[in-house]
């Protein structure tokens, strides 16, 4: 998807007359059209009038108020377990108030706003059936701009109707104020990543996390919070202690040269998985690896690893997160903690951390490889897949014959990765359908 297409996030509305309901319903009843990446998410079939139209009818005030109340969590909270609280803040159908809303879920990975639209089947008492079914992504900046403009348009409409002291006015004024103040913004951001509404996050915990951010880097702490939520402090302390062993250390060859090359080649508008493939390709090229597999001994030689890093099963497996620790982002060395029982998983985690260290030249010292659905984790996974299992080499093995589970397993064994890594690469390249992956897996594949 190119950058121009990623800008297509549009909320249009046309006012309609309404004689009943609250004063807000009467003032802002409208036909609302939602367009995301060329998809009309608001398209409906009306069985009562036997028509299909691009807009649904509802209160624009209710939609604007929902956006305003949930702005922080929409902007910063990743996809989680999708419990009732998460759904209320991320799914339009939770707005209610007597209207039928499309089943649209919005969730950010920090880089893109992902939009999942599901078609409906309608109930006997509801003649409206939504028709769109798609998954798309837009840049978070595009999302912010359009939501801001929509809310301001609704506030203008309210003012014209002499309804200038509504809850929407009050909430949006507070959101804009907090967005303009660095300290307030950082607090609300962590609160949202933790999964709390404004003023509901544990003050002691957020204060402690802000202190950890000053020590280990804000990006590092946010990644860990996204994965562990309220257990973040304990996890941070465990990872810091576990990455202090310098005998488990990797040294990245051509580090300075690759960093300089990345500053020229990387494009901010590219998706994280595209960036991951690019960086892995550049590193394989610098190491003259071609498309051949990278065996354990070769990894040891390339990254100056002690044999135990990949070969030995760690004795400490209680922490589910792999991590690296670096004193400075400009240093070519990173300490490793890979608490994984399976060797292919340790190889994969190793490359995730190396890719993260190479790509993110920030103040972050603690580099976590987690299961969180963030852009940074998606970059890590894409880098590791392409470095360990390059697509061009994969296709030489698989050829043009029909794909089978046995062939995928053989290719995975040849490159020393999991069958899931091979399947995900084939999905990304359009060789097999995305439905072959479970929901969490296809999220990471993009």
N, C-alpha and C positions, 0 to 999 in steps of 0.2 A: 504494500500500500504506500503510495507516495504522499509527500507532505501536503499537497493540495487536497487530496481526498480526506486526509486526516483532519482538515479544517471544517469538514461538513458536520456541524452540530447546530441545529437550528430549532428554535421554539417560535412558531408563528401562532397568531390567534386573531379571531374576528369576533367582535362583540355581538351578542344576541340578546333580544329582549327577554325578560323574565319577570313575571308578576308575583311569584310566590318565593318564599324563602327569606333568609336574613337579608339585611341591607347590603352585606358584602356579596351574597349570592346574586342579588339583583344588579349590583354595580359591575360585577366582573364575570358574569355568565358568558361563556364564549365557546366557539369551536376552536379546539387546540390541535395543532399539527406538530409532531415531533419527527425531525429528520436527522438520522445519524448515518454518516458515511454512505449517503445515497439510498438508505433504507427508510421507508416511511413506517416508523414504529407505531404510529397512531391510527393506521388504517383499520377500519371497522366495517363489518357487515351488520346492517340493521334489519333483522327479520320482520320487524313490525312494518316498516315502510318498504321492505324488499329492495334496499339500496346498499351500495358499497361506497364509502367515502373515505377521504384521507384524514379526516379530523374526527375526534370524539368531542362530546359536549360535557363540560364540567365547569367548576369554579376556578378561574385563573388565580384568584386570591388563595384558594386552598393549595394549589400547586406552588405558588410563590412562597407561601408561608412554610411549606414542607421543605423546600430548598433552603430557606433562610435558617430554619431551626436545625437542619442536619448538615449545614455547610461544612463544618469542620470534619465530621466523620466521613462525609462523601469525599472530601478532598484528600484525606490522609489515612483512613482506615482501610486496610486490605481485606480481601475476601477471607472470611474465617469459617467457623463452624455453621454459620447461617442459622443461629437460634432466633427466637422470636424478637429479641431486642435488636439484633443485627438487621433482621428483615424490616423492621419498622423504620430504620434509618436509611435503608438502601433500596427498598422496593416501593415503587409508586402505588401499587395496589393496596398498600397499607394506609394510604391517605384517607380513604373512606368518605365520611360525611355525606352519605347518601348518593354518591356518584359511582359509576363504574369506571375504574382506572385500568390502563393497560398493565400487563404483567411485565414490567421493565425493571431490571436490577442494574444499579450503578455501583461500581466499585473501582477504586483507584489502586494502582501499583506504585504511585509516586511519580511515574513518567507519563502514563496514559490513563484516561478514564475509560474503563471497559463497560460496555453496555450489552446486556443480555435481554433480548426480547422474546417472549414466548407467546405463541398463539393460544387463544382460549376456545373453549367449547360452548360457553354460555350456559346459563341456568334457565329453567322454565320461566322464572319470574324476571329474567334479564334478557331482553331481546338483542342486546349488543354482544357481538363476538369479534374479538381482535384477531387479525389475520397474520401479523408479522412474526417471523421466527428467525432470529439471527443473533450472531455475536459479532460485535464491532468494537473498535477502539478509536478514540480521539485524543489529541494532546490535552493535558490538564489545563494548559493555558487557554485553549479554545473553549473548554468546558467552563472555566471561570468567567471568561468574557461574556459568553452567551447567557449564563445564569445571572450574572450581574445586570446585564441589559434587560433581561426579562423581569427581574424583580423591580428594577427602577421603573419600568414601563407600567407595572401594576400599581406601584406606589403613586405614580403620576395620575393614573386613572382614579385612584381612591381620592387623591387631593381634588381632582376636578369635580368629584361627587360630594365634596365636603366631608369626607371620611378620613381625616388626616391625623387621627390619633389611635390607629389600630395597633394590635399586637405585632403585625408585620412591620410597621414603622419602627417600633421599639426594638424588636429583635434585630432587624437589619442594621439599624444605627449602631447597635452594640457590636455586631459582627464586623462592620467596617472599621470601627474604632480599634478593635483588637487586632485586626489585620494590619493596621498602620503602625502598631507599636511592637517592636521586636520582642520584648520580654513577654508580653501577652500572647503574641503569636506563637512563640516557642512553647509556652505552657499549654495552650489550646491544642497545638499540634501533637504533643506527647499524650495529652489526655485523650485525643481522638484515636491515636494509634493503639492505645490501651483498650479502646472500645467503650469509652464513657462519653456521655453527653456533657456539654459545658456545665461546669460547677459540680459535677458528680464524681470526678476522679479523686482518688485518695491523695490529699495534699502532701502527706509525708512521703509517699511513694514517688510522686512527680518531682518533688524537691530533690530527693535522692538521685533520681534518674538524670535530672539536670546537672547535678554535681558529677555524676559519672560521665556525662557528655563532655564536660570540660576536661576530663582526664583522658578518655579514650576516643573522643571524637563523636560529634552528634550523629553522623551517618551510621557509624558502627552501632551506637546504642539504639537508634531507631530500628535497625534491622533485627536486633535481638528482641526488642519490645514487640515487634510485629509477630514474631514466632512464639514468644513465651508469655506475653501479656503481664499479669501481675507477678509472675515468677521471674521477672527480668533481672532484678538485683541479685538474687541467688545465682542465676545463670551467668551473669557477668563476672561475678567473683570466682565461680568455678572455672570459667574459661580463662580468665587471667592467670589463675594459679596453674592451670593445666598447660598453658603455652609458654611457661617459663623455662622449659627444658631445652637448652641450646643444642643438645645432641640430636634432637629431632628438628632439624632446620633445613630449609631449602634455599639455594642460591640461584637466582634467575640469570641465565647468560644473556649477554647483549642488552642488559636492562636499560641503560641510558639511551642506547641507540633505538630500541623499540619504543621507549617513551616519546622520544622526539618524533618518530614516525607516526605514532598514534595521534599526536597533536595535529598532524597534517591530514591524516586519513579518516579519522573518526568524524561522523556528522551527528550533531545533536538530535536532528529530527528522525534519525533511524531508530527503529525499534531495538530494544535491548538484545534480542536474539540475533538480529542482523549485526549488531556491534560485536557480539560474542564470536560469531563466525569469522568476521573480519580479523579480529585480533588473533584468534587461533591460527588463521591462515598465514598471517604475517609472521607469527612465531615459528610455525613449521617451516616456512620458507627460509627464515634466518638460520634455522638449525639444519637446513638441507635434508629434511625428512621425507620429502615427496609425499607419496600416499601410503607408505609402508606402515605397518603397526609399530607401536612403541612398546617394546617389552619392558619388564620390570628392571632388568639390568641397564637398559638404555635410559630409563627414567632416573635411575640412581646416578648414572654418569652425567646426564644433562643438568640435573639440579643438585648435584653433590650431596646426595642423600645417603645416610647410613642405611644399611640393608634392612634394619629392623622396622623402618618407617612403613614400608609396604608389606614386608613378609610376615612380621609378627602380629598376632592378634592382641590388641591392647588388653591389659588386665582391668582397666577402669572403663566400664561401658555404661555407667549410670547416667551420663550426660548424653543426650541424643544429638548434640550439635557439634560439628567439626569446626575448627577455628584456626586462625593464624594470628601471630602477634609480631608487629614490627615496631622498632624504636622510631624510625623516621620513614616517611613515604618515599624518600629518595634513596633509601638503602636497598640494595638488591637482595637482602636476606630477610627471611620470614620464618619464625618458629612455628611448628606444626602440632596440632592436636587432632587426631583422627580416630575417634572412639567407635569404630565400625568393625563388625565381626567378619564381614565378607571382603575378600581382597579386591574384587572389582569395585566395590563401594569405596574402599580406601583410595584406590587409584583415582576414581572420579572426584572424590572430595579434595584430594591433593591438587588436582588441576583446577578445581573451582577456586581454591584459595590463591593459587599462583595467578590465575586470571584476574582475580579481584585486586591483588597487590599490584599487578601490572597496569590495570585499567584505571583504578581510582587513586589519583595522586592528591589525596586530601589529607587532612590532619588525623584521620582515623588510624588508630593503632591496633584495635581488635577487629579482625576480619572474620565474620561468622558466615558459615555455609548452612543455611537453615531451610526449613520447609515453608517459610513464609512466601506469600504470593506477591513479591515485590519485584520491581524492575531490576534491581541489583542481583537478586537471586536468579532471575531469568537470564541475565547476562552470564553469570557464573556457569549455569548449566549448559548454555549454548557454547560457551568457550570450551568447556571440558569435553562435550560431545564431539565438536569439530576437531579438537586437538588429538583426542584419542581414537576417533573413528571418522576420518574425513569422508565427506560425501562422495567425492570422485573415486576414492578407493573402494568405498562400499559398493558403488555401482559396478565396478569391475568384477567384484565377487558375485553379486546378485544377478547381473546381466539383465536381459529383457524378458526372461522367462517369468511365468506367474509366481508371485511370492507365496511362500509357505512358512509356517511356524518353524519348521526344521531349518530352512534356509536362513531365517533371521537368527536363530540360535547359533548356527554355524558361523555366521558373520560376527556375531557378538563374541563368540569364543576366540575367533581369529584376532579381533582387535582388543580383546581384554576389557570389554564393557558388558553391561547388562543388556538383555534383549529389549528392554524398554528404551534404552538409549538409541538402539538401532531403529526401532519402530518410530520413535519421536522424530528422528532425522528424516525418515521416509515420509512421515506426515508433513513436516515442514516443507519438503521439496515437492509435495504433490504426488508422490508415488502411491500412497495409500490414503484412504479417507480418514478424516479426523475422528470419525466415530469409532475407529479401532482403539482409541485411547479412552481411558476413564476420564471423567470430568476434571479432576485435579491435574491429571497428566496432560490433557490437551491445553489446560491453562498454561502450564509451564512450557509447552512446545512453541507457543507463539512468540 
